[in-house]
């Protein structure tokens, strides 16, 4: 939105635009949060493969139960 746009739009239009942007960012945040959780599980599993393969398999079994995979 340029400076000129803000001068030609009504206050209500600007409010609606701001709300739309907030919603878009919140949706993206939820997606990124989900990706971070997944990546952290993956990292934990890979580290456990090196340190304690039996515990890594137990973690994988827990994930399969939790997420029906």
Residue, then its C-alpha position, 0 to 999 in steps of 0.5 A: x500500500x503506497x502513501x497515495x493509496x492511504x489517502x484515497x482509501x476510506x478509513x474502513x478500507x484501511x482497517x479491513x486491509x490491516x485485519x487481512x494482513x494480520x490474519x495472513x501473518x497469523x496463518x503463516x505463523x501457525x504454519x511455521x510453528x508446525x514446521x518447527x515442531x516437526x523439524x525439532x522431532x526430526x532432529x531429536x530422532x536423528x541425534x538419538x540414532x547416534x546416541x541411543x538407537x533403541x530410544x530413537x525407535x521408541x520415539x518413532x513408535x510414539x510419533x506413529x501412534x500420536x500422528x497415526x502414521 
